[in-house]
Amino acid sequence: MSKFGELIDVDIPVLLDFFTEWNDESTAMHAVLRDVAAALGDKAKVIKIDVEKNKELAEALRIKGLPTLIIYKNGEMKWRQSGELDANTLIGLVQEYI
């Protein structure tokens, strides 16, 4: 868990995508997140977290639906939603915290 703390305790927004490879909506978000990361550059981080490989973290954050998207800044959760979103919507959400 301490590695997770290091990931989110930064002064730029961090967009986390909790996914699994067997969930179609999760895999559909990969291309969207690539576009979001490209658009935001070094102003924000985009990190994908496989819930199958990080079960303890997923349980601690009560991840139920996939994909679940969470924005953190300075170690604090700012926004959270389950389900697919388009790149422009996500870019706009993250830019609110830049």
RANORSUL-V635023 format. One record per pair of residues at least 24 apart in sequence whose C-alpha atoms are under 8 Angstrom apart, sorted by the first residue. I is the first residue (numbers start at 1). J is the second residue. Records with the same first field share a line. If there is no record, write none. Layout:
# RANORSUL-V635023
I: J  J
This chain:
# RANORSUL-V635023
1: 57
5: 75
8: 72  73  74  75  76
9: 72  73  74  75  76
10: 73  74  75
11: 73  74
12: 43  44  45  73  74  97  98
13: 43  44  45  71  72  73  74  94  97  98
14: 44  45  46  47  71  72  73
15: 44  45  46  47  69  70  71  72  94
16: 46  47  48  49  68  69  70  71  72
17: 46  47  48  49  67  68  69  70
18: 48  49  50  51  58  63  66  67  68  69
19: 48  49  50  51  66  67  68
20: 50  51  52  66  67
21: 50
23: 66
25: 66  67  83  84
26: 66  67  84
29: 67  84  85
32: 86  87
33: 87
35: 87
36: 87  88  90  91
39: 91
40: 91
43: 98
44: 94  98
73: 97
